[in-house]
Amino acid sequence: MADALVTDTSAPVMPAGFATEEPSLFAPLYPLPRLQLVNGKGARVTDVNGREYLDFVSGIAVNAHGHAPAGLAETIAAQAAKLVHTSNLYTNENGVELARELTRASGYDRVFFCNSGTEGMDAAIKFARARAGALGMKGRDIVAFTGGFHGRTGFALSATHTPAYRAPFEPLIPGVRFAPYNDLGALTDAITQDVCAIVVEPVQGESGAVSATREFLQALRARATALGAALIFDEVQTGMGRTGTLLAQEQFGVKADLTVLSKALGAGMPIGAVLMSAEVAQCLSPGMHGCTFGGSPLATAAARWSLAQVTAPGFLARVNEAAAVLAAGAEAIAAKHPKSVREARGMGLLRALDLSADADFQPADLLAEAREQGLLLVRGGERAVRLLPPLNVTNEDISEALARLDAALTVLETRANDKGEGL
């Protein structure tokens, strides 16, 4: 009698292209293991096994110019050969020029540089409270909104609504209250005389590309002005052209007192920026806040390169053209799969499909099947899947990505129907 075949089932089967060492090396703060990527070009990226994917995650809206864009590596290398870091004790030409270029392009008066969006949000909320003190305002409360996501540091997390992000770290910084997003009727009761700042995303990215209404943002501006409170726009994901203008707020006819940028600003290099009015800046003083790595020669060199691309003639017009193609295609997919997809939504090249409550699969299943079809996507909110292509994505890449997304939905629906018939 032949020996029985022995199969070791103690270890889970590792998906192709995933890093095998991660679970034993990294703190378990991400779902491990993860797909291991090794190189990319444009909207395409390759894993460790050599398989190519269309990347509609773009580093979660960071790689606005795609992978390995012409000129970025040369810019970074040239600066790295001269000066990488100096600390905030000194200035550097790239930092000064980036500040000049950002203020000129955005219409803001001053800028503070840091390393990330969450650091920028922390700084903006601190600046708003410092402003309240300098102006003798009695209140120090902050109003943020349901569905909002502003980052993981203390103030930013305190202004983030998602309970799952907050719960492990409570008690958080006090004095933050939440109001319903896009609810005009709730603003008077929520934003009272004891409020010194209002924090809002023009389009909620993490919640799945949920856009504010023009009326809502304009009402926030009017309410903030009436009470003397600072209006803070989180444009970490929407800024730098993703919605079709340099800042999303331009499309709503509203200007905030402070606006936070990051993600696409550095085209992959870590940098954040807090844009502010002169009125806010005059309430700050040396030593009140700082950032060791903020505005480094290397990061600001990359950011200057990125800003130059976005502000080049015709760039944003092309973003809007691509956005129209993506929006139409996403809406067509939603119409084709009405049981699975509740709606297609978003603004510019920040788009999402929101899965219906009675879909036969979960968002994670769609991400996995899309990956099998050669398309990388990212979650957003409870039921949404985001599409975040590079800003210079081609129509051909959009069409191919939509075809792969359609195929993924079809596979999942067919699989669910087959299971149902087998019962």
KOLGUGU-394406 format. One line per 10 residues: number of its first residue (from 1); for each residue z, y, x negated of N, C-alpha, C. Coordinates in steps of 0.2 Angstrom, whole numbers. Example, Ala and Ser with C-alpha at 12.3 -4.5 7.8 and 13.67 -1.06 7.14 Angstrom:
<atoms>
1) 39,-28,-66,39,-22,-62,39,-16,-66 | 35,-11,-64,36,-5,-68,39,0,-64
</atoms>
This chain:
<atoms>
1) 0,-6,-4,0,0,0,0,6,-4 | -4,11,-3,-5,17,-7,1,21,-6 | 3,25,-11,9,29,-11,7,35,-6 | 12,37,-2,11,42,3,10,49,0 | 6,53,2,4,59,0,10,64,1 | 12,67,-5,18,71,-4,16,78,-5 | 17,82,0,15,89,0,21,94,0 | 22,98,-5,27,103,-5,27,109,0 | 31,109,5,30,114,10,36,119,9 | 40,119,4,45,123,3,43,131,2
11) 38,132,-1,35,138,-3,30,140,2 | 30,146,5,25,149,9,18,149,6 | 13,148,9,6,149,7,4,156,5 | 2,158,-1,1,165,-2,-6,166,0 | -7,172,4,-14,174,5,-18,176,-1 | -24,174,-1,-28,176,-6,-28,183,-8 | -27,185,-15,-27,192,-17,-20,195,-17 | -15,191,-15,-9,194,-14,-5,193,-21 | -1,197,-23,3,197,-29,9,191,-28 | 9,186,-33,14,181,-32,21,183,-34
21) 21,188,-39,28,189,-42,32,194,-39 | 29,198,-34,33,203,-31,40,201,-28 | 40,196,-24,46,194,-21,52,193,-26 | 51,191,-32,56,190,-36,58,196,-41 | 54,201,-40,55,207,-45,56,213,-42 | 54,215,-36,55,221,-32,61,221,-27 | 64,227,-27,69,227,-21,65,226,-14 | 68,222,-10,64,220,-4,64,226,1 | 61,232,-1,60,237,4,53,238,7 | 49,234,5,42,233,8,41,226,10
31) 36,225,15,35,218,17,31,215,11 | 34,210,7,32,207,1,30,200,3 | 25,197,-1,20,200,-6,15,205,-3 | 12,209,-7,7,213,-5,0,212,-8 | -5,214,-5,-12,213,-8,-12,217,-14 | -15,214,-20,-15,217,-26,-22,220,-27 | -22,226,-28,-29,230,-29,-29,231,-36 | -35,231,-39,-36,232,-46,-41,238,-48 | -46,239,-43,-51,245,-44,-54,247,-38 | -58,252,-38,-61,255,-32,-66,260,-34
41) -71,261,-29,-75,267,-30,-77,269,-23 | -76,276,-22,-78,278,-16,-73,276,-10 | -76,273,-5,-72,270,1,-71,263,0 | -73,260,-6,-72,253,-7,-67,251,-13 | -63,246,-12,-58,244,-16,-59,236,-17 | -57,234,-23,-57,227,-25,-50,224,-27 | -49,218,-24,-42,215,-25,-43,211,-32 | -37,208,-34,-36,204,-40,-41,198,-40 | -43,196,-35,-48,190,-34,-55,192,-34 | -56,199,-34,-63,201,-35,-66,202,-28
51) -62,202,-22,-65,203,-16,-65,210,-14 | -70,213,-11,-71,220,-10,-69,221,-2 | -66,227,-1,-64,229,5,-67,236,6 | -68,238,13,-68,245,15,-61,248,16 | -60,253,12,-53,256,12,-52,262,17 | -50,260,23,-49,266,28,-41,267,28 | -38,266,23,-31,268,22,-31,274,17 | -35,274,12,-35,279,7,-28,281,4 | -24,276,3,-18,278,0,-13,281,5 | -14,280,11,-11,283,17,-13,291,17
61) -19,292,17,-22,299,17,-21,303,11 | -20,299,5,-19,303,-1,-26,303,-5 | -30,298,-5,-36,298,-9,-42,301,-5 | -41,307,-4,-46,311,1,-53,311,-2 | -54,310,-8,-60,310,-11,-63,303,-14 | -59,298,-11,-61,291,-12,-58,289,-19 | -60,283,-21,-57,280,-27,-62,282,-33 | -59,284,-38,-62,286,-45,-68,291,-43 | -66,296,-40,-71,302,-39,-74,305,-46 | -80,307,-46,-83,310,-52,-79,316,-53
71) -76,317,-59,-73,323,-62,-66,323,-62 | -63,319,-58,-55,319,-57,-52,316,-64 | -55,310,-66,-52,307,-72,-53,311,-78 | -59,315,-78,-60,319,-84,-55,325,-84 | -54,328,-78,-49,333,-77,-42,331,-79 | -40,325,-77,-33,323,-79,-33,321,-86 | -38,318,-89,-38,316,-96,-38,322,-101 | -42,327,-99,-42,333,-103,-35,337,-103 | -32,337,-97,-25,340,-97,-20,336,-101 | -20,329,-100,-15,325,-103,-16,326,-110
81) -22,327,-113,-22,328,-120,-19,334,-123 | -18,339,-118,-15,345,-121,-8,346,-119 | -6,345,-113,1,346,-110,2,342,-104 | 7,338,-103,8,334,-97,14,337,-93 | 19,338,-97,25,341,-93,29,346,-97 | 32,351,-94,35,356,-97,42,358,-94 | 43,355,-88,49,356,-84,49,363,-80 | 54,365,-76,53,371,-72,56,377,-76 | 58,376,-83,60,381,-87,54,386,-89 | 48,383,-89,42,386,-91,37,386,-86
91) 32,390,-87,26,390,-82,20,387,-86 | 15,386,-83,9,384,-86,3,387,-82 | -3,387,-85,-9,390,-82,-11,387,-76 | -11,380,-76,-13,377,-70,-9,378,-64 | -2,378,-65,2,380,-60,1,387,-57 | 0,392,-61,-1,399,-59,-8,399,-55 | -13,396,-58,-19,396,-55,-19,392,-48 | -16,387,-48,-16,383,-41,-12,387,-36 | -7,390,-38,-3,395,-33,-8,400,-31 | -11,403,-35,-16,409,-33,-21,406,-29
101) -24,400,-30,-30,397,-26,-27,395,-19 | -21,392,-19,-18,390,-13,-17,396,-8 | -13,401,-11,-12,406,-7,-18,410,-4 | -23,411,-9,-29,414,-6,-33,410,-1 | -33,403,-2,-36,399,3,-33,398,10 | -26,399,10,-22,397,16,-20,403,19 | -19,409,16,-17,415,19,-9,416,18 | -6,411,15,1,412,14,2,416,8 | 9,419,7,10,423,1,13,420,-5 | 17,415,-4,21,412,-10,20,404,-9
111) 22,401,-15,22,393,-15,27,391,-19 | 30,385,-17,35,381,-21,32,374,-22 | 32,372,-28,29,365,-30,34,360,-31 | 33,354,-28,38,349,-29,33,342,-30 | 36,336,-29,33,330,-31,30,326,-25 | 32,328,-19,30,324,-13,31,327,-6 | 28,324,-1,29,327,5,36,328,8 | 40,322,7,47,322,9,51,327,5 | 50,328,-1,53,334,-5,51,340,-3 | 45,341,-1,43,348,2,46,349,9
121) 47,344,13,50,345,19,58,347,18 | 61,343,14,68,345,12,69,352,10 | 64,354,5,64,361,3,63,366,9 | 58,365,13,57,369,18,62,370,23 | 66,365,25,72,365,29,77,369,26 | 78,368,19,83,371,16,82,379,15 | 75,380,14,73,387,14,75,391,21 | 73,387,26,74,390,33,82,392,34 | 86,387,32,93,388,32,96,394,28 | 93,394,22,94,400,17,92,406,20
131) 86,406,23,84,412,27,88,415,32 | 91,410,36,95,411,42,102,415,39 | 104,412,33,110,415,30,109,422,28 | 103,423,24,101,430,22,100,435,27 | 98,433,33,97,437,38,103,438,43 | 108,435,41,114,435,46,114,432,52 | 109,427,53,109,423,59,115,419,60 | 117,418,66,123,414,68,122,407,68 | 116,405,70,115,398,71,111,395,65 | 112,388,64,109,385,58,106,378,61
141) 105,377,67,102,371,70,95,371,69 | 92,365,68,85,363,67,83,359,73 | 77,361,76,74,357,81,68,354,79 | 68,347,80,62,343,78,60,339,84 | 55,335,84,52,332,90,52,324,90 | 52,322,96,51,314,97,44,312,94 | 44,307,91,38,304,87,37,307,81 | 41,312,78,40,315,72,42,311,66 | 38,311,61,40,308,54,39,313,49 | 45,315,45,45,320,40,47,317,33
151) 48,311,32,50,308,26,57,305,25 | 59,303,19,64,298,19,70,302,15 | 70,308,13,75,311,9,80,314,15 | 86,316,13,91,318,17,89,323,23 | 87,329,22,85,333,27,79,331,31 | 74,328,27,68,326,30,69,320,35 | 73,315,33,75,310,37,79,312,43 | 83,317,42,87,319,48,83,322,53 | 77,325,51,72,328,56,67,323,58 | 68,317,56,63,311,58,66,308,64
161) 62,307,69,65,304,76,66,297,76 | 62,293,72,62,285,73,69,283,72 | 72,280,77,79,277,76,79,272,70 | 74,268,69,75,262,64,75,265,57 | 72,271,56,72,274,50,79,277,48 | 82,279,53,88,283,53,94,279,52 | 94,274,56,101,270,58,104,267,51 | 100,265,46,104,262,41,108,267,36 | 106,273,37,109,279,33,113,284,36 | 114,283,43,119,287,46,126,287,44
171) 130,292,44,128,299,47,123,303,43 | 119,306,46,114,310,42,116,317,42 | 112,322,40,114,329,39,114,332,46 | 120,335,48,121,337,55,117,343,57 | 117,345,63,113,351,65,106,350,67 | 104,344,68,97,343,70,96,340,77 | 93,343,81,92,340,88,84,339,89 | 83,334,94,76,333,95,74,335,102 | 68,337,103,65,339,110,59,335,110 | 56,334,117,50,330,118,44,333,115
181) 40,330,112,34,332,109,29,334,115 | 26,340,114,21,342,119,23,343,126 | 30,344,127,33,346,133,35,353,133 | 31,357,136,32,365,137,38,366,141 | 40,362,146,45,364,150,52,363,147 | 52,359,141,59,357,138,60,362,133 | 56,367,131,57,371,125,63,376,126 | 63,379,132,68,384,133,75,381,132 | 77,375,135,83,372,134,84,370,127 | 79,367,124,80,364,117,80,369,111
191) 77,375,112,77,380,107,81,386,109 | 87,386,107,91,391,109,93,396,103 | 98,401,105,99,406,100,103,403,93 | 105,397,94,109,394,88,104,390,83 | 97,391,85,92,387,81,89,392,76 | 89,389,69,86,394,64,79,391,62 | 77,385,64,71,383,62,68,377,67 | 61,377,68,58,372,72,53,368,67 | 54,362,67,50,358,62,45,353,67 | 38,354,65,34,350,69,27,348,65
201) 24,343,67,18,341,65,12,343,70 | 7,346,68,2,348,72,-2,342,75 | -2,337,71,-4,330,73,1,325,70 | 4,321,74,9,316,72,5,310,69 | 5,310,62,1,305,59,5,298,59 | 11,297,57,15,291,57,15,288,64 | 15,292,69,16,290,76,9,288,79 | 4,288,75,-3,286,77,-8,291,79 | -8,296,75,-13,302,77,-12,305,84 | -6,307,85,-5,310,92,-5,318,90
211) -10,321,94,-11,328,93,-7,332,97 | -4,338,95,-1,343,99,-6,346,103 | -4,349,108,-9,353,112,-9,360,109 | -14,364,110,-14,371,108,-9,375,111 | -8,374,118,-2,377,122,5,376,119 | 6,370,117,12,368,114,14,372,108 | 9,372,103,10,375,97,11,382,97 | 7,385,102,7,392,103,14,394,106 | 16,390,111,23,391,114,29,391,108 | 28,386,104,33,385,98,33,392,94
221) 27,394,93,26,400,89,30,406,92 | 28,407,99,31,412,103,39,412,103 | 41,406,104,48,405,105,52,406,98 | 49,404,93,52,405,86,52,412,85 | 47,416,86,47,423,85,52,427,89 | 53,425,95,57,428,100,64,427,98 | 66,421,95,73,420,93,74,422,85 | 69,424,82,70,425,74,70,419,70 | 68,413,73,69,406,70,62,405,65 | 63,401,60,57,400,56,53,394,59
231) 47,394,59,42,389,62,40,385,55 | 41,379,55,39,375,49,34,370,52 | 28,370,49,23,365,50,23,359,44 | 23,353,47,22,348,42,15,346,42 | 12,348,37,4,346,36,3,342,30 | 8,338,29,8,333,23,2,328,24 | 1,326,30,-5,322,32,-11,325,34 | -10,331,38,-16,334,41,-19,339,37 | -15,342,32,-18,347,27,-23,345,23 | -26,349,19,-31,348,14,-38,345,17
241) -39,347,23,-46,346,26,-46,340,30 | -41,336,31,-42,330,35,-43,331,42 | -41,336,45,-43,337,52,-49,342,53 | -53,344,47,-59,347,48,-58,355,46 | -52,357,45,-51,363,42,-46,363,36 | -45,367,32,-40,367,26,-33,365,29 | -31,368,34,-25,367,38,-26,366,45 | -23,361,48,-24,359,55,-22,365,59 | -17,369,57,-15,374,61,-20,380,63 | -25,380,59,-31,385,60,-34,383,66
251) -34,377,69,-38,375,75,-34,376,81 | -27,378,80,-23,379,86,-22,387,87 | -24,391,82,-23,398,83,-16,400,81 | -12,396,77,-5,397,76,-4,397,68 | 0,401,66,2,401,59,10,400,58 | 12,395,54,19,394,53,22,399,48 | 28,399,48,32,403,42,32,399,36 | 32,393,37,32,388,31,28,382,32 | 23,380,28,19,374,29,20,370,23 | 21,363,24,21,359,18,15,355,18
261) 13,354,11,7,350,9,9,345,4 | 5,339,4,6,334,-1,0,330,0 | 1,323,-1,-4,318,0,-10,320,-4 | -15,322,0,-22,324,-3,-22,330,-8 | -17,334,-8,-17,339,-12,-18,337,-20 | -15,332,-22,-16,329,-29,-21,324,-30 | -24,322,-24,-30,317,-25,-27,311,-28 | -21,309,-28,-18,303,-31,-13,304,-35 | -12,310,-38,-7,313,-42,-1,315,-38 | 5,313,-39,11,316,-35,12,323,-35
271) 11,327,-30,13,334,-30,14,336,-22 | 18,340,-21,19,343,-15,20,351,-15 | 18,354,-10,19,362,-10,21,364,-4 | 26,369,-4,28,373,2,25,380,2 | 21,381,6,18,388,7,23,392,12 | 23,398,10,28,402,14,26,409,14 | 28,413,19,27,420,20,32,424,15 | 30,430,14,34,434,10,41,435,13 | 41,435,19,48,436,23,52,431,21 | 50,424,21,54,419,19,56,419,12
281) 51,421,7,52,421,0,57,426,-2 | 58,431,1,62,436,-1,70,434,1 | 71,429,5,77,426,6,80,421,1 | 75,420,-4,77,415,-9,79,418,-15 | 83,415,-20,85,417,-26,85,412,-31 | 85,414,-38,85,409,-43,91,405,-43 | 89,398,-44,95,393,-44,96,390,-38 | 94,393,-32,95,391,-26,92,384,-25 | 86,383,-28,83,376,-27,79,375,-33 | 77,369,-35,72,368,-40,70,361,-40
291) 65,359,-45,62,353,-46,60,352,-53 | 62,347,-56,61,346,-63,53,345,-64 | 50,341,-60,43,339,-61,39,343,-57 | 41,347,-53,37,351,-49,32,356,-52 | 26,356,-50,21,360,-53,19,359,-61 | 20,353,-62,18,351,-69,11,352,-71 | 9,353,-77,2,355,-79,-2,349,-77 | 0,343,-77,-5,337,-75,-6,337,-68 | -1,337,-64,-1,337,-57,-5,343,-54 | -4,349,-57,-7,355,-54,-15,355,-56
301) -16,352,-62,-23,351,-64,-27,347,-59 | -24,341,-57,-27,337,-52,-28,340,-45 | -23,344,-43,-23,348,-37,-28,353,-37 | -29,357,-42,-34,362,-43,-41,359,-42 | -42,353,-45,-48,349,-44,-49,347,-37 | -44,345,-33,-44,343,-26,-46,348,-22 | -42,354,-23,-43,360,-19,-50,363,-19 | -53,362,-25,-60,365,-27,-65,361,-23 | -64,354,-22,-68,350,-18,-68,352,-11 | -62,353,-8,-61,354,-1,-64,361,1
311) -63,366,-3,-65,373,-2,-72,374,-4 | -76,369,-7,-83,370,-9,-87,371,-3 | -92,375,-3,-97,376,3,-99,370,6 | -99,369,12,-102,363,16,-97,357,16 | -92,357,12,-87,351,12,-84,350,19 | -81,355,22,-78,354,28,-82,353,34 | -88,356,33,-93,354,38,-95,347,38 | -96,344,32,-97,337,32,-91,333,35 | -85,335,33,-79,331,36,-80,331,44 | -82,337,47,-82,337,54,-88,333,57
321) -93,332,53,-99,328,55,-97,321,55 | -93,319,49,-91,312,49,-86,310,54 | -81,315,56,-76,314,61,-79,313,68 | -85,316,69,-88,315,75,-91,308,76 | -94,306,70,-96,299,70,-91,294,71 | -85,295,68,-79,290,68,-76,291,75 | -76,296,78,-73,297,85,-77,294,90 | -83,295,90,-88,291,94,-88,284,94 | -87,282,88,-87,274,86,-81,271,89 | -75,275,87,-69,272,89,-68,272,97
331) -71,277,100,-71,277,108,-75,272,111 | -81,270,107,-85,265,110,-81,258,109 | -78,257,104,-74,251,103,-69,250,108 | -65,256,109,-60,256,115,-63,254,121 | -69,256,123,-72,255,129,-74,248,129 | -76,245,124,-79,238,123,-73,233,124 | -67,235,122,-61,231,122,-55,234,126 | -57,235,133,-52,238,137,-45,235,138 | -45,228,138,-39,225,138,-34,226,132 | -37,226,126,-34,226,120,-32,233,118
341) -37,238,119,-36,245,117,-35,250,122 | -29,253,122,-27,258,127,-31,264,127 | -32,267,120,-36,273,119,-37,273,112 | -43,277,111,-44,280,104,-43,287,104 | -39,289,99,-37,296,98,-37,299,91 | -35,305,91,-35,308,84,-38,315,83 | -39,317,77,-42,324,76,-45,323,69 | -51,325,68,-54,325,62,-55,318,59 | -53,317,53,-53,310,50,-46,307,50 | -42,309,55,-36,306,56,-36,303,63
351) -38,296,63,-39,293,70,-35,287,71 | -35,284,77,-31,278,78,-33,275,84 | -32,268,85,-33,265,91,-26,263,93 | -24,264,99,-18,263,102,-19,256,106 | -15,251,104,-16,244,108,-12,245,114 | -15,242,119,-12,242,126,-6,237,126 | -2,238,131,4,234,131,3,227,133 | -3,225,136,-4,219,138,-10,215,133 | -11,218,128,-15,215,123,-12,209,121 | -16,204,119,-14,197,117,-12,196,110
361) -11,202,107,-9,201,100,-6,208,98 | -3,208,92,1,214,90,-3,218,84 | -1,224,83,-4,228,78,-5,224,71 | 1,221,69,1,217,63,-5,212,63 | -6,209,69,-11,204,69,-18,207,68 | -19,213,71,-25,217,70,-26,219,62 | -21,221,59,-22,223,52,-24,217,48 | -21,211,49,-22,205,46,-29,203,47 | -31,203,53,-38,201,54,-43,206,52 | -42,212,52,-46,217,49,-47,216,42
371) -42,214,39,-42,213,31,-46,207,30 | -46,202,34,-50,196,34,-57,198,34 | -59,203,38,-66,205,39,-68,210,34 | -63,211,29,-65,216,24,-64,223,25 | -59,225,29,-57,231,31,-50,233,31 | -48,238,27,-40,239,26,-39,245,31 | -33,244,35,-31,249,40,-23,249,39 | -20,254,42,-13,255,42,-10,256,49 | -4,254,50,0,255,56,1,262,58 | 2,264,64,5,270,66,8,270,72
381) 15,272,73,18,271,79,20,264,81 | 22,263,87,23,256,90,17,252,90 | 12,255,93,6,250,95,-1,253,92 | 0,257,87,-7,260,85,-9,258,78 | -15,258,77,-18,256,70,-22,262,68 | -21,265,62,-24,271,60,-30,270,56 | -35,274,56,-41,274,52,-41,281,48 | -40,280,41,-40,286,37,-45,285,31 | -51,286,33,-56,286,27,-55,291,22 | -59,291,17,-59,297,12,-63,302,16
391) -62,308,14,-65,314,17,-72,314,16 | -74,311,10,-82,311,9,-85,304,11 | -82,301,16,-85,295,18,-92,296,21 | -96,291,19,-103,291,22,-103,288,29 | -108,290,33,-109,287,39,-110,280,39 | -114,278,34,-115,270,33,-108,267,32 | -104,269,28,-97,266,28,-93,266,34 | -94,272,38,-90,272,45,-93,267,49 | -100,266,50,-103,261,54,-101,254,52 | -101,253,46,-99,246,43,-91,245,45
401) -87,250,44,-80,249,45,-79,248,53 | -82,251,57,-82,250,64,-84,243,66 | -89,241,63,-92,234,65,-87,229,63 | -84,230,57,-78,225,55,-72,226,60 | -71,232,62,-65,232,67,-67,229,73 | -73,230,76,-75,227,82,-75,219,81 | -77,217,75,-77,209,74,-70,207,74 | -65,211,71,-58,208,71,-55,208,78 | -56,213,82,-54,213,89,-57,207,93 | -63,206,92,-67,200,95,-64,193,93
411) -62,193,87,-59,186,84,-52,185,88 | -48,191,88,-41,190,91,-42,189,98 | -46,192,102,-47,191,109,-49,184,110 | -54,181,106,-57,175,107,-52,169,106 | -48,171,101,-42,166,99,-37,166,104 | -35,171,107,-31,171,113,-33,168,119 | -40,169,120,-43,165,126,-43,158,125 | -45,156,119,-45,149,117,-38,145,118 | -33,149,116,-26,146,117,-24,146,124 | -26,151,128,-25,151,135,-28,145,139
421) -35,144,137,-38,138,140,-36,131,138 | -32,131,132,-29,125,130,-23,123,133 | -20,128,137,-13,126,140,-14,121,146
</atoms>
